[in-house]
Amino acid sequence: MVAGLLLGTSCTADGPADPVAKSPSAKAPAGGAHPDPVEATAAAPAAPPAELPGLGPRTRATIGPDTHQVVLVTGEGEDSNRSRVRLYERHPEHGWRPVADEWAARNGHKGWAERHVRGDLRTPIGTYRLTDAGGKLANPGTALPYDRNRGVLYTARGTNFEDKPKAGALDYVVAINYNRVAGRPPYDFSRPMGAGRGGGIWFHVSHDGGTEGCVGLPRGRMKELLRKLKPAAQPVTVMGPAEALAR
C-alpha cells in the first residue's frame, strides 16, 4: 500500500540539484526526458484474505487451519427456527469465497441452544465436523462415506410441529458431529458426552417446519450439498443465531 517512490539526489546549498549538469559529456535522452531522477512505482498490495461473513473472532478461532470448507448456518434469532445456509471454500490467496447460492433452511423448532440437551427442540450452537452421510435413497454423488439403508433407519414418520408430513426427510442426510463418533454411520447411537446431551443432529431434507434439532434443507439443495462436500477439505458446519456467531 505504497505510493510511487521518487529516487534521486536532493537539493542542497552546496551545489546544483542536477548531477548531470556537472558533466558536459552527458546528453539528455531523445524527447527531452531526463534519466534522473528515476521514478519507481511499487506494486499495489493484494487485498487481505476474505473472512467468513458475520463471524466474530471467537467463532473464527473454532475453524482449524486444515479446514477448507465451511457450511455456514445463520439463524434469524435465538428462538427462531428459520435460518439461511451457504457453503464456502477457502482459497489460498483470496480467503473464504461462497461456492453456492444462499439456501433457506429450518432449524430446531424452539431455536438454538448454547448447551443442547435431549428433547429441548433446539439446535446446538457451535462448529462441528462433517464426516459421514447416508439416507434411504442411493448416493447422489457425494465423496463422503455414504450409508444407504432402505429400512427403518432412515424412515421419517408422522408429522412435524406444523402438521406437515415428515415422509422423505431422511432420504439424504449428513451427520453433524455433535455428540457422536466420527467415521460411523449417521444413525450410530454412540454419545460421547452422554445420552442426556442429545444427538442425532443432521442436515436432512426439509419437511417445511421446525425440527427436533436438525437443519432441514430443500431436497435439491440437500443433494447439492452432498455433491459439493469434499472429505479432503475437512468440512465443518458453523451454526447458530447471527448474534452468537458474531462473538
N, C-alpha and C positions, 0 to 999 in steps of 0.2 A: 504494500500500500504506500509506495514511494513514488513521488512525482519525479519529473525529469531532473537529472542531475547535471549541472554545468561544471565541466572540468577546465581549468586554465590558470593563468597567472593573475593574481590580484594586483590592483593598483597600489603603488607606494609612492612616497615623496622622493625617493632616491633615483628614480629613472622612469623611462617610458613604460606604459602598461603593456605594450605590444612587443613581445620578444622578437618577432620577425622584423620589426623596424630597425633593429640593431645590425641586421645582416643585409648588406646591399645586394648580395647574390641571391637572396630568397625571392621567389616570384609568387605572386598570388595566383591561384588556380583560375582557369577559364571561368568566365561568368561572374567574376568578382567575388566568389566565395572565399572565405578566409579559412585556412587549415586549423587555426586556433582561435578561440577555444573549441574543443570537441564536445558536442552535446551527446550525452548518453542517456537514453530513456530506459528506466528499469521496467521490466515486465510487470503488468498488473498481477497482484497475487490472486490465487484461486479463492473462491468463497469458502467459508468453513463448512465442513460436512453437515448436512441437514440432520436435525434431531426429529424424533417421532413427535408429532403434534400433540399438544395437550399434556405432556408428561413433565412432572417436576423432577428435581434432582434425586429425590429419594426413590421414586419409581424407576427412573432411568438406571439407577445403580443396581436394580434387580436383574437387568439384562446382561448376561455374560458376554465377554468378547468373542466367544466362538459361535454365538447365535447370529444368524444372518437372515432369519425370517421371523416376523412378529405378526400375529393376528391380534389386532388392537380392537378390543370391545369396550366401547364407551357408553355407559348408561346415562339416561336422562336425569336421574336423581336417585338418591339413596333408597327411596321406597317405590321407584318406578320399575315396571317390568318391560319397558321398551328401551332399546339400545341400538347402536349402529356399529357395524363391523367393517374393518378394512385390513387388507393384507399388505404388509410392507416387506421389502428386502433391503439389506444393507449393501450399498455399493462401496468398494474400497476407497474411492476418491470423493464421491458426492454424498455419502451418508445414506440415510434412510429415504427410500422412494416408494410410493404406492405402486403396486403391480396389479391392482384390480379396482373396480369401482367400489364405492361405499354401499354396503348392504344393510337393509333394515333387519332387525333381529328382535327376539323376545328372550328375556332372561327370567330369573326367579319371580314367581307370582307376587311375592311381597317385596321384591327389590334385591338389595345387596347386603352382604354381611362381612364385617372385618373378621369375625370369628364365627364361621359357619358351623352349625350343629345340625344333626339329623332331624328332619321334619320341620325346619324353620321356614321352608319355602323361599329361601334366599340363595343367591349365587355368591360363592366365595370371592372376595376381592383378592387380587394378587397376580403373580407371574408364575405360570406353570408350563412345564414341557408338554409337547405333543408328540407322542412316540408310537401310538397304536390306533388302528382303525378297524372297522368291521361293519356288519349290517346284515340284514335279511336278504338283500339283493347282491348280485355279483359285483366284484370290484369294478368301479367305474374308471379306473386308470390311475389309482394312487400308487406312489412308490413306498408309502408306509406299509408295515406289516398289516395285512387285512384278514380279519377273521370273519368268514361267512357262515351263518347258521340260519337255516330256514325254519327252525323250530321256534320254541317259545322264548329263547333268549333275547331275540330282537323283535318280539311281537308286542306292540303297544296296544293296550286295550282301554275301553271306556272313553270317557270324555274329559276334557280339560276343565279349568275353572270357569270357562266361559261357555260351557256346554257344547263345545265343538269336539268332534271325534278325533282321537289321537292315532287312529289307524295309519300306518305307514311312517310314523315319526321316526322309527328306528331302522328304516330301510338302509340308511347310511349314517354312521356315527364316527366321530373322532374322540377318543378318550382324552379328557383334560386331566393331567396328572396331579390332581388334588386328592390326597389321602389314598393313593393307590401305588402299586408296584409297577414301574415301567417295564415294558417288554412282555407283558401279559395281555391276553385279550381284554377288550373293554369291559366285558361283563364280570371279570375276575373280582371276587369279593374280599380280597385282602385289604385290610385297613390299618396301615402302619401307625396312625395316630389314635386308633381305637374306633369302635363302631359308633360311639356317641358323636364323633365329629363328622359323620355322614360320609358320602362318597357317591360313586356312580355319576359324576359330573361330566357331561359330554357336550360336544356340538352334535346336533342331530337335526333332522328335517322338522321344520316348524309345523305346529298344529294350530297356528294362528291364535295363540294365547300364552299367558304367562306359564312358566314351567315350574317343576319342583326343585329347580336349582341349575338345570342345564341351560345352554344357549341354543335357541332354535333359529335355523336359517331356512329361507325358501329352498325348495328341492333343488332347483337349478344351481343356486349359489352353493349349496352343500356339496354338490358334485364338483363344482369348480374349485372349491377349497381343497377337496381331496386330491384333485389332479395337480394342484399347484404346490402342495406341501412337499418339501424335499428333506429326507432324513439327514443328508449331509449338511444341511443348513442349520441343524439343531433347532427346529422351530419351537417357539413358545407362544402362548397367549398371554397378553397383559390385559386384565379386565377389571372393571369397576366403574362406579359413577364418576362423572367428569371431575367433581371436586376432590375425590380421593386420589385420582390419577395425577392431579396437578401438584401433589405434595412432593 
